[in-house]
């Protein structure tokens, strides 16, 4: 039996819990992640033995517009802080799941910045979906592109591009080698390419035994997910001004070769 078969999860959104600034200026470092350490003791006292935490990595705002997949958001601290945090969780017998925002990046991500600078001559044009120099957007970039949810702040990655696939798989390898995490929650899994997710699963199998992948499916075709993955229901509660909502979580451990 794998550890996750009987795991009880606790969720932390660190930028909110730690009171980080809403906008990242990329100047200086605030070691706020250390403020989450007492919460590990708290979740253990509740009987939880797994923590889903994120998003964690450098971004310009709420965390889902990634700037750098390999650097802890400077509003939370340094990579050393994150290493220490995961180590502390493991000492408390708590498995740690990072938030993997792999459907899209932010506009400050290096590949998109290269397109802004070099335009048609950028070697990263195929890293994103439907880049069109005949269009424009509210940023007056002089081109348009596919996004997530209608928000041009979230630029959709071309998950069928082998270079993108390799890059994200190497991010997983880095997260395991650098931070020793136990799994990843795939953000916006309802719009992730299934061949892309299979590559992530294969990488996960390589890097660590019983590495856990779960996918967020709130919208989209549930039947498409059922045909490929095992599905469970997850209830998420908001702390202020909202009722509990039921979302679908795809368990990517099963039925993906």
C-alpha positions in Angstrom: 0.0 0.0 0.0 1.4 3.4 -1.0 1.5 6.3 1.5 -1.2 8.3 -0.3 -3.8 5.5 -0.1 -4.5 6.5 3.5 -3.2 10.1 3.5 -5.1 12.9 5.1 -4.2 16.2 3.3 -4.0 19.7 4.6 -3.8 22.6 2.1 -1.8 25.8 2.5 -1.7 28.8 0.1 1.5 30.3 1.4 1.4 33.8 -0.2 -2.0 34.4 1.4 -1.3 32.7 4.8 2.0 34.6 5.2 0.6 38.0 4.2 2.9 38.5 1.2 2.5 41.6 -1.0 0.0 41.2 -3.8 2.6 42.3 -6.4 6.2 41.0 -6.6 8.8 43.7 -7.3 11.6 41.0 -7.4 13.6 43.1 -4.9 14.9 41.7 -1.7 13.9 38.5 0.1 11.4 38.1 2.9 11.7 34.8 4.8 7.9 34.4 5.3 7.9 30.7 4.6 9.3 30.1 8.0 6.0 31.4 9.4 4.4 28.2 8.0 6.4 25.9 10.3 4.0 26.1 13.2 1.2 25.1 10.8 3.0 21.8 10.2 2.6 21.1 14.0 -1.0 22.2 13.7 -1.9 19.9 10.8 -0.2 17.0 12.6 -2.3 17.7 15.7 -5.4 17.4 13.5 -4.4 14.0 12.3 -3.2 15.0 8.9 -0.1 13.4 7.4 0.2 15.1 4.0 0.5 18.7 3.0 -0.4 20.3 -0.3 1.3 23.7 -0.5 1.6 26.2 -3.2 2.0 27.9 -5.5 5.5 28.5 -4.2 7.7 29.6 -7.1 8.7 33.1 -8.3 5.7 34.9 -9.8 4.5 38.4 -10.3 1.3 38.2 -8.3 -0.9 35.4 -7.0 1.5 32.6 -7.8 -0.1 31.0 -10.8 1.8 33.3 -13.3 5.1 31.6 -12.9 8.3 33.6 -13.6 10.8 31.0 -12.5 10.0 27.3 -11.7 13.3 26.7 -9.9 13.3 29.6 -7.4 11.1 30.1 -4.4 9.1 33.3 -4.6 11.3 36.0 -3.0 8.2 37.1 -1.0 8.4 33.8 0.8 12.2 33.3 1.1 15.0 31.3 -0.5 15.4 27.8 -1.8 17.2 27.0 1.4 14.1 28.0 3.4 12.1 25.7 1.2 14.5 22.8 1.7 14.4 23.3 5.4 10.6 23.5 5.4 10.2 20.1 3.5 12.8 18.6 5.9 10.8 19.7 8.9 7.6 18.2 7.4 9.4 14.9 6.8 10.6 14.8 10.4 7.0 15.2 11.4 6.1 12.3 9.0 4.2 14.6 6.7 4.5 14.1 3.0 4.8 17.2 0.9 3.0 18.0 -2.4 3.9 21.0 -4.5 1.6 22.9 -6.8 2.7 22.4 -10.4 1.5 25.2 -12.7 2.5 23.6 -16.0 -0.4 24.7 -18.3 0.8 28.3 -18.5 3.5 30.7 -17.4 3.5 34.3 -16.6 4.7 37.0 -18.9 7.9 37.4 -17.0 9.0 33.8 -17.8 12.2 33.8 -19.8 10.7 32.1 -22.9 8.0 34.7 -23.2 10.4 37.6 -22.5 12.4 36.3 -25.4 9.4 36.5 -27.7 8.7 40.1 -26.5 12.3 41.1 -27.3 13.0 39.1 -30.5 9.5 38.7 -31.8 9.4 36.6 -35.0 13.0 35.7 -34.6 12.7 34.2 -31.1 13.6 30.5 -30.8 10.8 30.2 -28.2 7.8 30.9 -30.5 6.8 27.3 -30.5 6.9 27.2 -26.7 3.4 28.9 -26.6 0.2 28.2 -28.3 -1.1 30.3 -31.3 1.3 33.2 -31.2 0.0 35.5 -33.9 1.8 38.6 -35.0 -1.3 39.7 -36.9 -3.0 40.3 -33.6 -2.6 42.4 -30.4 -3.7 42.5 -26.8 -4.3 44.8 -23.8 -0.5 45.0 -23.2 0.0 46.3 -26.8 2.5 43.5 -27.5 1.9 43.7 -31.2 0.9 40.0 -31.2 -1.7 37.7 -29.6 -1.5 34.3 -28.0 -3.6 31.6 -26.3 -4.1 32.0 -22.6 -5.9 30.4 -19.7 -9.4 31.5 -18.8 -9.3 34.6 -20.9 -6.4 36.1 -18.9 -3.4 37.2 -21.0 -1.4 37.3 -17.8 -1.4 33.4 -18.1 0.3 32.4 -21.3 -0.6 28.9 -22.4 2.4 26.6 -23.0 2.5 24.3 -26.1 2.6 21.0 -24.3 3.1 19.1 -27.5 6.5 20.8 -28.1 9.2 18.3 -27.0 11.3 21.1 -25.7 8.5 22.3 -23.4 7.8 18.7 -22.3 11.5 18.1 -21.5 11.8 21.4 -19.6 8.8 20.7 -17.4 10.0 17.1 -16.8 13.4 18.5 -15.7 11.5 20.9 -13.3 10.0 17.8 -11.7 13.5 16.2 -11.4 14.8 19.4 -9.9 12.1 19.7 -7.3 12.8 16.1 -6.2 16.6 16.4 -6.1 16.6 19.8 -4.6 13.6 19.7 -2.2 12.8 15.9 -1.8 9.1 16.4 -2.4 6.6 13.5 -2.5 4.2 14.6 -5.2 2.7 17.3 -7.4 -0.7 18.7 -7.8 -1.3 19.5 -11.5 -3.0 22.8 -11.8 -5.7 23.1 -14.5 -5.4 19.5 -15.5 -8.7 19.7 -17.4 -6.8 21.5 -20.2 -3.5 19.7 -20.0 -2.6 17.5 -22.9 -2.8 13.8 -22.0 0.4 12.8 -23.7 2.1 15.6 -21.7 0.6 14.2 -18.5 1.9 10.7 -19.4 5.4 12.1 -19.8 5.0 13.7 -16.4 3.9 10.4 -14.9 6.8 8.6 -16.5 9.2 11.1 -15.1 7.6 10.8 -11.7 8.0 7.0 -11.8 11.7 7.6 -12.4 12.5 10.1 -9.7 10.9 8.6 -6.6 9.0 5.5 -5.5 5.3 6.2 -4.9 5.5 9.7 -6.2 2.0 11.1 -6.2 0.4 13.1 -9.0 -3.1 14.5 -8.8 -4.8 16.7 -11.3 -7.3 19.5 -10.8 -10.4 19.2 -12.9 -13.0 21.8 -12.2 -14.3 22.4 -15.7 -14.1 20.6 -19.0 -15.1 17.1 -20.1 -15.2 14.8 -17.2 -15.8 11.8 -19.5 -12.4 12.5 -21.2 -10.7 12.2 -17.8 -12.6 9.1 -16.8 -11.5 7.4 -20.0 -7.9 7.8 -19.0 -7.6 8.2 -15.3 -9.2 7.1 -12.0 -11.3 9.9 -10.5 -12.2 10.9 -7.0 -14.2 13.8 -5.6 -12.5 16.4 -3.4 -14.3 18.9 -1.2 -12.6 22.2 -0.7 -13.8 24.7 1.9 -13.2 28.5 1.6 -12.4 30.3 4.8 -14.4 33.5 4.1 -17.7 34.3 2.4 -18.2 31.1 0.4 -19.7 27.7 0.8 -17.8 24.4 0.4 -17.4 23.4 -3.2 -16.9 20.0 -4.7 -14.2 19.7 -7.3 -13.0 16.7 -9.2 -9.5 15.4 -8.6 -7.9 13.1 -11.2 -5.7 10.5 -9.7 -2.9 10.1 -12.3 -1.3 7.1 -10.5 -3.6 4.7 -12.2 -4.3 3.7 -15.9 -1.5 5.8 -17.4 1.2 3.5 -18.9 
